[in-house]
Amino acid sequence: MDDQQIFVFGNGGSAANASHFATDLGKGASDKLGRRFRVLSLNDNVSWLTALGNDYAYEDVFLRQLENYARPGDIALTMSVSGNSPNLVKAVEWARNNGLHTIALVGGKRGALAGLADEVIVIDSEHYGRVEDAHMGICHMICYAFMEGQATV
């Protein structure tokens, strides 16, 4: 990973997980690794989210941010229990069409994201809380792999 950036995003509890993951990867894993992860949660700028939702459409709140920041070779990681949220689907479609590596963590319904993302992890449940907990567990395991020296960049 040279200068690539990681973008994470989701809705509701998955938005909270995206923020948490960006913090853990950007601070905790970066501190232990000795190399900084360029990671950004697209959920964290409320004024930008609401401006994009108001002036364009809620379906564009992540896509429009990727248009500003993303470059080919970057990573777009989204989390969704249903896998069908229009704003996530549009963002992943845009990311794939613009040379980003896409990752989706989804629930048992899989949804459109399961067919779009380059890499998909499915939690075989439709229970929102359990799926969101499992997604956060996966995010923690990724960070711990770097923090405990089991993974490198």
PENORVEN-V782369 format. One record per residue. N is the residue number from 0. RES is the residue in three letters. PHI is phi in degrees with one decimal (NA if undefined). PSI is psi in degrees with one decimal (none if undefined). NEAR is the number of other C-alpha atoms within 12 Angstrom. Layout:
n->(N/N)
res->(RES/RES)
phi->(PHI/PHI)
psi->(PSI/PSI)
near->(NEAR/NEAR)
This chain:
n->(0/1/2/3/4/5/6/7/8/9/10/11/12/13/14/15/16/17/18/19/20/21/22/23/24/25/26/27/28/29/30/31/32/33/34/35/36/37/38/39/40/41/42/43/44/45/46/47/48/49/50/51/52/53/54/55/56/57/58/59/60/61/62/63/64/65/66/67/68/69/70/71/72/73/74/75/76/77/78/79/80/81/82/83/84/85/86/87/88/89/90/91/92/93/94/95/96/97/98/99/100/101/102/103/104/105/106/107/108/109/110/111/112/113/114/115/116/117/118/119/120/121/122/123/124/125/126/127/128/129/130/131/132/133/134/135/136/137/138/139/140/141/142/143/144/145/146/147/148/149/150/151/152)
res->(MET/ASP/ASP/GLN/GLN/ILE/PHE/VAL/PHE/GLY/ASN/GLY/GLY/SER/ALA/ALA/ASN/ALA/SER/HIS/PHE/ALA/THR/ASP/LEU/GLY/LYS/GLY/ALA/SER/ASP/LYS/LEU/GLY/ARG/ARG/PHE/ARG/VAL/LEU/SER/LEU/ASN/ASP/ASN/VAL/SER/TRP/LEU/THR/ALA/LEU/GLY/ASN/ASP/TYR/ALA/TYR/GLU/ASP/VAL/PHE/LEU/ARG/GLN/LEU/GLU/ASN/TYR/ALA/ARG/PRO/GLY/ASP/ILE/ALA/LEU/THR/MET/SER/VAL/SER/GLY/ASN/SER/PRO/ASN/LEU/VAL/LYS/ALA/VAL/GLU/TRP/ALA/ARG/ASN/ASN/GLY/LEU/HIS/THR/ILE/ALA/LEU/VAL/GLY/GLY/LYS/ARG/GLY/ALA/LEU/ALA/GLY/LEU/ALA/ASP/GLU/VAL/ILE/VAL/ILE/ASP/SER/GLU/HIS/TYR/GLY/ARG/VAL/GLU/ASP/ALA/HIS/MET/GLY/ILE/CYS/HIS/MET/ILE/CYS/TYR/ALA/PHE/MET/GLU/GLY/GLN/ALA/THR/VAL)
phi->(NA/-87.4/-124.0/-67.4/-115.3/-112.7/-112.8/-123.3/-165.0/-171.8/-116.5/59.6/-61.4/-69.7/-66.4/-63.0/-63.4/-62.3/-62.8/-62.7/-62.5/-60.7/-65.7/-64.6/-73.1/-71.5/-106.5/-59.6/-67.9/-63.8/-60.1/-71.7/-74.4/81.1/-136.6/-85.1/-79.8/-91.9/-125.5/-140.7/-86.1/-75.7/-89.5/-92.6/-108.1/-61.8/-65.5/-69.7/-56.5/-72.3/-64.6/-65.2/-63.9/-73.8/-84.1/-118.7/-166.4/-60.5/-63.2/-104.3/-64.4/-94.0/-55.4/-65.6/-70.2/-61.5/-58.7/-76.9/-103.7/-75.0/-133.6/-53.7/96.4/-70.9/-118.1/-116.0/-118.7/-123.1/-126.5/-157.6/-68.3/-79.3/75.9/-124.4/-61.6/-55.9/-69.5/-75.9/-60.6/-62.1/-66.2/-69.2/-59.4/-61.8/-59.8/-62.1/-71.0/-118.6/82.3/-89.1/-85.6/-112.2/-133.0/-128.8/-103.6/-130.1/-93.6/-62.2/-72.6/65.7/67.9/-62.3/-61.2/-64.1/-91.9/-99.6/-72.7/-65.3/-125.7/-132.6/-117.0/-107.9/-97.1/-78.1/-153.8/-109.4/-80.0/-54.4/-62.4/-67.0/-66.1/-62.2/-61.9/-65.5/-60.1/-66.1/-60.9/-63.2/-61.1/-63.7/-62.7/-61.2/-62.9/-61.8/-58.7/-74.8/-67.2/-101.0/77.5/-89.2/-140.4/-133.1/-100.1)
psi->(111.0/-81.9/19.0/154.5/151.4/126.6/129.3/145.2/155.1/-178.3/149.0/-127.2/-31.7/-28.3/-42.7/-41.0/-39.5/-43.9/-44.3/-45.0/-43.7/-39.4/-47.9/-41.2/-43.8/-30.2/-66.3/-54.4/-38.7/-41.4/-46.5/-36.4/-29.3/9.6/137.4/128.2/132.4/90.2/139.8/127.5/121.7/0.6/-10.0/-5.5/91.7/-40.6/-37.8/-44.3/-46.4/-33.8/-44.8/-43.3/-39.3/-45.2/-24.3/-90.1/152.2/-29.8/-15.9/4.1/-29.7/-40.7/-46.2/-33.8/-40.2/-37.3/-34.3/-40.6/-38.1/148.3/155.5/138.9/-16.0/172.7/134.3/117.6/123.7/154.5/134.2/128.6/-45.3/-31.9/8.4/7.5/122.8/-36.6/-31.9/-43.2/-47.0/-39.9/-42.1/-39.1/-46.6/-44.6/-46.8/-41.6/-12.5/22.6/16.5/152.2/128.1/139.9/134.4/129.6/118.1/170.4/-171.0/-25.2/-18.8/-56.2/-173.1/-32.1/-33.1/-27.6/-10.1/-41.4/149.2/-40.1/134.5/132.6/122.2/127.1/114.7/66.8/154.6/4.8/113.7/-48.8/-43.4/-40.4/-46.0/-39.6/-43.2/-40.8/-43.8/-36.0/-41.3/-44.2/-41.6/-41.4/-38.1/-48.2/-44.6/-34.7/-39.9/-42.1/-29.3/9.6/14.9/-9.6/150.5/167.0/none)
near->(14/12/17/23/28/37/46/47/45/44/34/19/24/39/32/26/38/40/32/31/39/36/28/32/37/30/25/25/33/27/20/23/23/17/20/26/32/27/32/35/38/43/35/27/18/16/14/21/27/21/18/22/20/15/15/17/18/23/26/30/36/47/38/29/33/38/22/14/25/35/24/22/21/29/37/49/47/57/54/51/41/34/38/30/32/24/35/46/39/31/42/48/31/28/39/30/23/22/20/30/31/38/35/46/47/45/34/27/25/29/26/28/39/33/24/31/35/24/23/29/30/30/31/20/21/21/18/25/19/20/31/35/25/30/38/31/21/25/32/25/21/24/32/25/22/28/25/18/18/15/16/20/21)
